[in-house]
Amino acid sequence: MRALEGGPDSHGERVTEAERYALVDLATDELTLGNPEAAAEHLRAFAPLLEQHEYGRIRYTNRYHLVRGELALAQGDPDAAILAAGDAALLATENDMRKNLAKSRLLAGRALLLQGKPREAETALAEGVALADEIAHGSLRWQERLWLGHALRARNRDAAIPYREAMDHVAVLARGLDDDQMRATFLASSRVNELREALATAEEALPAERPAGLTARELDVLRLLARHQTDKEIAETLFLSPRTVSTHVANIFVKLNVSNRREAAATAAALGLD
């Protein structure tokens, strides 16, 4: 807001690069807060400035197209989102902006899923995964995989691998956050929870044989339980809530027909899981 207040000169005509970024940032923030109408207002204020050629125009124009696409998705308009993704991809390709190209593929993939075109979405998102890996972009690496998993699931294909890889990247990012509150907020975010639930569902659907009908996540918990970790320690290792771990432990007791952690650990040792 300060950039908007301080940008115009005494004649009130000049709009600076900082103001353009401020408008796009404000639109992004409003979308994050779930206020698409407010976001649309900021983008409408930005649109007339596109024809003004100044230093840095390519970067803020690309961001404008991406945010325009996000707004279209929030408004349930995948056709407009596809157009915005195409504009962003074209600009990013012409100027070798690989991060923005990866973002455009993510946007396109999400829009294609909303259009009911999972095959095309899978292609776009696979390209996005490759680009994100190429530039080693932390957040894009897991978000591209999350949506690739959604595309595979929509085609009734195994989505466990991209979901699992996405969770691995989330774990790496979480370990890199020194602030405990920031780490907890990130791990409790709606998108990470979406990934966690999607992974659990995908692994439940896997046909692989598991002892006593344990799920993949229950096996993870059992292995750590066999190492005498507490529920809190298991939760921290697997980036789960203690309550979720307690539920897994209770299910493990029932499936293994044991009464306590000592018996569960003994059974895990017998199964070679310790």
DRENDO-1510 file (C-alpha; in Angstrom, 1 decimal, always signed):
<recs>
REC; n; res; u; v; w
REC; 1; MET; +0.0; +0.0; +0.0 .
REC; 2; ARG; +2.9; +2.4; +0.7 .
REC; 3; ALA; +4.1; +1.9; -2.9 .
REC; 4; LEU; +0.7; +2.9; -4.2 .
REC; 5; GLU; +0.6; +5.9; -1.9 .
REC; 6; GLY; +4.0; +7.2; -2.7 .
REC; 7; GLY; +4.3; +6.3; -6.3 .
REC; 8; PRO; +2.6; +9.1; -8.2 .
REC; 9; ASP; +4.5; +12.4; -8.6 .
REC; 10; SER; +3.1; +15.9; -7.8 .
REC; 11; HIS; +1.0; +15.7; -11.0 .
REC; 12; GLY; -0.5; +12.4; -10.1 .
REC; 13; GLU; +0.3; +10.9; -13.5 .
REC; 14; ARG; +3.4; +8.7; -13.0 .
REC; 15; VAL; +3.0; +5.0; -12.1 .
REC; 16; THR; +6.2; +3.3; -11.0 .
REC; 17; GLU; +7.4; -0.2; -11.3 .
REC; 18; ALA; +7.0; -0.6; -7.5 .
REC; 19; GLU; +3.3; +0.3; -7.8 .
REC; 20; ARG; +2.8; -2.3; -10.5 .
REC; 21; TYR; +4.3; -5.0; -8.2 .
REC; 22; ALA; +2.3; -3.7; -5.3 .
REC; 23; LEU; -1.0; -4.1; -7.3 .
REC; 24; VAL; +0.0; -7.7; -8.2 .
REC; 25; ASP; +1.1; -8.5; -4.7 .
REC; 26; LEU; -2.2; -7.1; -3.3 .
REC; 27; ALA; -4.2; -9.3; -5.7 .
REC; 28; THR; -2.2; -12.3; -4.7 .
REC; 29; ASP; -2.7; -11.6; -1.0 .
REC; 30; GLU; -6.5; -11.2; -1.5 .
REC; 31; LEU; -6.7; -14.5; -3.4 .
REC; 32; THR; -4.8; -16.2; -0.6 .
REC; 33; LEU; -7.3; -14.7; +1.9 .
REC; 34; GLY; -10.2; -16.0; -0.2 .
REC; 35; ASN; -11.3; -12.6; -1.5 .
REC; 36; PRO; -11.5; -12.9; -5.3 .
REC; 37; GLU; -13.5; -9.7; -5.8 .
REC; 38; ALA; -10.9; -7.6; -4.0 .
REC; 39; ALA; -8.2; -9.3; -6.1 .
REC; 40; ALA; -10.1; -8.5; -9.3 .
REC; 41; GLU; -10.2; -4.9; -8.3 .
REC; 42; HIS; -6.4; -4.7; -8.0 .
REC; 43; LEU; -6.0; -6.5; -11.4 .
REC; 44; ARG; -8.4; -4.1; -13.0 .
REC; 45; ALA; -6.2; -1.2; -11.7 .
REC; 46; PHE; -3.2; -2.9; -13.1 .
REC; 47; ALA; -4.5; -3.8; -16.6 .
REC; 48; PRO; -4.3; -0.2; -18.1 .
REC; 49; LEU; -0.6; -0.1; -17.2 .
REC; 50; LEU; +0.4; -3.0; -19.4 .
REC; 51; GLU; +1.1; -0.8; -22.4 .
REC; 52; GLN; +3.6; +1.4; -20.6 .
REC; 53; HIS; +7.0; +0.2; -21.5 .
REC; 54; GLU; +9.4; +0.4; -18.6 .
REC; 55; TYR; +12.4; -1.5; -17.2 .
REC; 56; GLY; +11.2; -4.7; -15.5 .
REC; 57; ARG; +7.9; -4.8; -17.5 .
REC; 58; ILE; +8.4; -8.4; -18.6 .
REC; 59; ARG; +8.6; -9.7; -15.0 .
REC; 60; TYR; +5.6; -7.9; -13.6 .
REC; 61; THR; +3.6; -8.6; -16.7 .
REC; 62; ASN; +4.3; -12.3; -16.4 .
REC; 63; ARG; +3.2; -12.2; -12.8 .
REC; 64; TYR; +0.1; -10.4; -13.8 .
REC; 65; HIS; -0.9; -13.2; -16.2 .
REC; 66; LEU; -0.3; -15.8; -13.5 .
REC; 67; VAL; -2.3; -14.0; -10.9 .
REC; 68; ARG; -5.0; -13.4; -13.6 .
REC; 69; GLY; -5.1; -17.2; -14.1 .
REC; 70; GLU; -5.3; -17.8; -10.3 .
REC; 71; LEU; -8.2; -15.4; -10.1 .
REC; 72; ALA; -10.0; -17.2; -13.0 .
REC; 73; LEU; -9.6; -20.5; -11.1 .
REC; 74; ALA; -11.0; -19.0; -8.0 .
REC; 75; GLN; -14.0; -17.8; -10.0 .
REC; 76; GLY; -14.5; -21.2; -11.5 .
REC; 77; ASP; -13.5; -20.1; -15.0 .
REC; 78; PRO; -11.0; -22.7; -16.4 .
REC; 79; ASP; -11.2; -21.3; -19.9 .
REC; 80; ALA; -9.9; -17.9; -18.8 .
REC; 81; ALA; -7.3; -19.6; -16.7 .
REC; 82; ILE; -6.0; -21.5; -19.7 .
REC; 83; LEU; -5.7; -18.3; -21.7 .
REC; 84; ALA; -3.8; -16.6; -18.9 .
REC; 85; ALA; -1.5; -19.6; -18.5 .
REC; 86; GLY; -0.8; -19.5; -22.3 .
REC; 87; ASP; +0.1; -15.8; -22.1 .
REC; 88; ALA; +2.4; -16.4; -19.2 .
REC; 89; ALA; +4.0; -19.4; -20.9 .
REC; 90; LEU; +4.6; -17.4; -24.1 .
REC; 91; LEU; +6.3; -14.5; -22.3 .
REC; 92; ALA; +8.3; -16.9; -20.0 .
REC; 93; THR; +9.5; -18.9; -23.0 .
REC; 94; GLU; +10.5; -15.8; -25.0 .
REC; 95; ASN; +12.6; -14.5; -22.1 .
REC; 96; ASP; +13.9; -17.8; -20.7 .
REC; 97; MET; +12.1; -17.4; -17.4 .
REC; 98; ARG; +12.0; -21.1; -16.4 .
REC; 99; LYS; +10.4; -20.5; -13.0 .
REC; 100; ASN; +7.5; -18.7; -14.5 .
REC; 101; LEU; +7.2; -21.3; -17.2 .
REC; 102; ALA; +6.9; -23.9; -14.5 .
REC; 103; LYS; +4.2; -21.8; -12.8 .
REC; 104; SER; +2.3; -21.5; -16.1 .
REC; 105; ARG; +2.4; -25.3; -16.5 .
REC; 106; LEU; +1.0; -25.7; -13.0 .
REC; 107; LEU; -1.7; -23.2; -13.7 .
REC; 108; ALA; -2.6; -24.9; -17.0 .
REC; 109; GLY; -2.7; -28.3; -15.4 .
REC; 110; ARG; -5.1; -27.2; -12.7 .
REC; 111; ALA; -7.3; -25.5; -15.2 .
REC; 112; LEU; -7.3; -28.6; -17.4 .
REC; 113; LEU; -8.4; -30.7; -14.5 .
REC; 114; LEU; -11.2; -28.3; -13.8 .
REC; 115; GLN; -12.2; -28.7; -17.5 .
REC; 116; GLY; -12.4; -32.4; -17.0 .
REC; 117; LYS; -9.3; -33.1; -19.1 .
REC; 118; PRO; -7.0; -35.2; -16.9 .
REC; 119; ARG; -4.8; -36.6; -19.7 .
REC; 120; GLU; -3.9; -33.1; -20.9 .
REC; 121; ALA; -3.5; -32.0; -17.3 .
REC; 122; GLU; -1.0; -34.8; -16.7 .
REC; 123; THR; +1.1; -33.7; -19.7 .
REC; 124; ALA; +1.2; -30.1; -18.5 .
REC; 125; LEU; +2.0; -31.0; -14.9 .
REC; 126; ALA; +4.7; -33.6; -15.9 .
REC; 127; GLU; +6.4; -30.7; -17.8 .
REC; 128; GLY; +6.0; -28.6; -14.7 .
REC; 129; VAL; +7.6; -31.2; -12.5 .
REC; 130; ALA; +10.6; -31.5; -14.9 .
REC; 131; LEU; +11.1; -27.7; -14.9 .
REC; 132; ALA; +10.7; -27.4; -11.1 .
REC; 133; ASP; +13.3; -30.1; -10.7 .
REC; 134; GLU; +15.6; -28.5; -13.2 .
REC; 135; ILE; +15.7; -25.2; -11.3 .
REC; 136; ALA; +15.4; -26.9; -7.9 .
REC; 137; HIS; +12.5; -24.7; -6.8 .
REC; 138; GLY; +11.4; -25.9; -3.4 .
REC; 139; SER; +7.7; -25.0; -3.3 .
REC; 140; LEU; +7.0; -25.7; -7.0 .
REC; 141; ARG; +8.6; -29.2; -6.7 .
REC; 142; TRP; +6.0; -30.4; -4.3 .
REC; 143; GLN; +3.0; -28.4; -5.7 .
REC; 144; GLU; +3.5; -29.6; -9.2 .
REC; 145; ARG; +3.6; -33.2; -7.9 .
REC; 146; LEU; +0.5; -32.7; -5.8 .
REC; 147; TRP; -1.5; -31.7; -8.8 .
REC; 148; LEU; +0.2; -34.4; -11.0 .
REC; 149; GLY; -1.1; -36.9; -8.5 .
REC; 150; HIS; -4.5; -35.4; -8.8 .
REC; 151; ALA; -4.4; -35.8; -12.5 .
REC; 152; LEU; -3.3; -39.4; -12.3 .
REC; 153; ARG; -6.0; -40.2; -9.7 .
REC; 154; ALA; -8.6; -38.6; -12.1 .
REC; 155; ARG; -7.4; -41.1; -14.7 .
REC; 156; ASN; -7.7; -44.0; -12.2 .
REC; 157; ARG; -3.9; -44.4; -12.2 .
REC; 158; ASP; -1.6; -44.9; -9.3 .
REC; 159; ALA; -0.9; -41.5; -7.8 .
REC; 160; ALA; +1.1; -42.6; -4.7 .
REC; 161; ILE; +4.5; -42.0; -6.2 .
REC; 162; PRO; +4.1; -38.3; -7.0 .
REC; 163; TYR; +2.2; -37.7; -3.7 .
REC; 164; ARG; +5.0; -39.4; -1.8 .
REC; 165; GLU; +7.7; -37.4; -3.6 .
REC; 166; ALA; +5.7; -34.3; -2.9 .
REC; 167; MET; +5.6; -35.1; +0.8 .
REC; 168; ASP; +9.4; -35.7; +0.8 .
REC; 169; HIS; +9.9; -32.2; -0.6 .
REC; 170; VAL; +7.5; -30.8; +2.0 .
REC; 171; ALA; +9.6; -32.5; +4.7 .
REC; 172; VAL; +12.8; -31.0; +3.4 .
REC; 173; LEU; +11.3; -27.5; +3.3 .
REC; 174; ALA; +9.9; -27.9; +6.8 .
REC; 175; ARG; +13.3; -29.0; +8.2 .
REC; 176; GLY; +14.8; -25.9; +6.6 .
REC; 177; LEU; +12.5; -23.5; +8.6 .
REC; 178; ASP; +14.3; -22.4; +11.8 .
REC; 179; ASP; +11.2; -20.8; +13.3 .
REC; 180; ASP; +9.0; -23.4; +15.1 .
REC; 181; GLN; +5.8; -21.4; +14.6 .
REC; 182; MET; +6.5; -20.9; +10.9 .
REC; 183; ARG; +7.2; -24.6; +10.5 .
REC; 184; ALA; +4.0; -25.5; +12.3 .
REC; 185; THR; +2.0; -23.1; +10.2 .
REC; 186; PHE; +3.4; -24.5; +7.0 .
REC; 187; LEU; +2.7; -28.1; +8.0 .
REC; 188; ALA; -0.8; -27.2; +9.1 .
REC; 189; SER; -1.6; -25.3; +5.9 .
REC; 190; SER; -4.6; -26.4; +3.9 .
REC; 191; ARG; -2.6; -27.4; +0.8 .
REC; 192; VAL; -0.2; -29.6; +2.9 .
REC; 193; ASN; -3.1; -31.2; +4.6 .
REC; 194; GLU; -4.6; -31.8; +1.1 .
REC; 195; LEU; -1.4; -33.6; +0.1 .
REC; 196; ARG; -1.3; -35.6; +3.3 .
REC; 197; GLU; -4.8; -36.8; +2.8 .
REC; 198; ALA; -4.3; -37.5; -0.9 .
REC; 199; LEU; -1.2; -39.6; -0.1 .
REC; 200; ALA; -3.0; -41.6; +2.6 .
REC; 201; THR; -5.9; -42.3; +0.2 .
REC; 202; ALA; -3.6; -43.3; -2.7 .
REC; 203; GLU; -1.6; -45.6; -0.4 .
REC; 204; GLU; -4.7; -47.2; +0.9 .
REC; 205; ALA; -5.6; -48.1; -2.7 .
REC; 206; LEU; -2.3; -49.8; -3.5 .
REC; 207; PRO; -2.7; -53.5; -4.1 .
REC; 208; ALA; +0.7; -54.4; -2.5 .
REC; 209; GLU; +0.6; -57.1; +0.2 .
REC; 210; ARG; +1.1; -55.8; +3.7 .
REC; 211; PRO; +1.2; -57.8; +6.9 .
REC; 212; ALA; -2.1; -57.9; +8.8 .
REC; 213; GLY; -3.7; -55.5; +6.3 .
REC; 214; LEU; -1.6; -52.6; +7.6 .
REC; 215; THR; -1.6; -49.4; +5.5 .
REC; 216; ALA; +1.7; -47.9; +4.3 .
REC; 217; ARG; +1.4; -45.2; +6.9 .
REC; 218; GLU; +0.6; -47.7; +9.6 .
REC; 219; LEU; +3.8; -49.6; +8.7 .
REC; 220; ASP; +5.7; -46.3; +9.0 .
REC; 221; VAL; +4.3; -45.8; +12.4 .
REC; 222; LEU; +4.9; -49.4; +13.5 .
REC; 223; ARG; +8.5; -49.2; +12.5 .
REC; 224; LEU; +9.1; -46.2; +14.7 .
REC; 225; LEU; +7.0; -47.6; +17.5 .
REC; 226; ALA; +9.3; -50.7; +17.4 .
REC; 227; ARG; +12.2; -48.3; +17.9 .
REC; 228; HIS; +10.5; -47.2; +21.1 .
REC; 229; GLN; +9.6; -43.8; +19.9 .
REC; 230; THR; +6.7; -41.9; +21.6 .
REC; 231; ASP; +3.6; -40.7; +19.7 .
REC; 232; LYS; +5.1; -37.2; +19.9 .
REC; 233; GLU; +8.4; -38.4; +18.4 .
REC; 234; ILE; +6.7; -40.3; +15.7 .
REC; 235; ALA; +4.6; -37.3; +14.8 .
REC; 236; GLU; +7.6; -35.1; +14.5 .
REC; 237; THR; +9.4; -37.7; +12.3 .
REC; 238; LEU; +6.5; -38.3; +10.0 .
REC; 239; PHE; +5.2; -34.7; +10.1 .
REC; 240; LEU; +1.9; -35.8; +11.5 .
REC; 241; SER; -0.2; -34.5; +14.4 .
REC; 242; PRO; +0.1; -36.5; +17.7 .
REC; 243; ARG; -3.6; -37.2; +17.5 .
REC; 244; THR; -3.2; -38.8; +14.0 .
REC; 245; VAL; -0.4; -40.9; +15.3 .
REC; 246; SER; -2.5; -42.1; +18.2 .
REC; 247; THR; -5.2; -43.1; +15.8 .
REC; 248; HIS; -2.7; -45.1; +13.7 .
REC; 249; VAL; -1.4; -46.8; +16.8 .
REC; 250; ALA; -4.9; -47.8; +17.9 .
REC; 251; ASN; -5.5; -49.3; +14.4 .
REC; 252; ILE; -2.2; -51.1; +14.6 .
REC; 253; PHE; -3.2; -52.7; +17.9 .
REC; 254; VAL; -6.4; -54.0; +16.4 .
REC; 255; LYS; -4.9; -55.3; +13.2 .
REC; 256; LEU; -2.0; -57.1; +15.0 .
REC; 257; ASN; -4.3; -58.3; +17.8 .
REC; 258; VAL; -2.0; -56.9; +20.5 .
REC; 259; SER; -2.8; -55.0; +23.7 .
REC; 260; ASN; +0.1; -52.6; +24.1 .
REC; 261; ARG; +3.2; -51.1; +22.5 .
REC; 262; ARG; +5.5; -53.8; +23.8 .
REC; 263; GLU; +3.5; -56.5; +22.1 .
REC; 264; ALA; +3.3; -54.4; +18.9 .
REC; 265; ALA; +7.1; -53.9; +18.9 .
REC; 266; ALA; +7.6; -57.7; +19.4 .
REC; 267; THR; +5.3; -58.4; +16.4 .
REC; 268; ALA; +7.1; -55.8; +14.3 .
REC; 269; ALA; +10.4; -57.6; +15.1 .
REC; 270; ALA; +8.9; -61.0; +14.1 .
REC; 271; LEU; +7.8; -59.4; +10.8 .
REC; 272; GLY; +11.3; -57.9; +10.2 .
REC; 273; LEU; +10.0; -54.4; +10.6 .
REC; 274; ASP; +12.1; -53.2; +13.5 .
</recs>
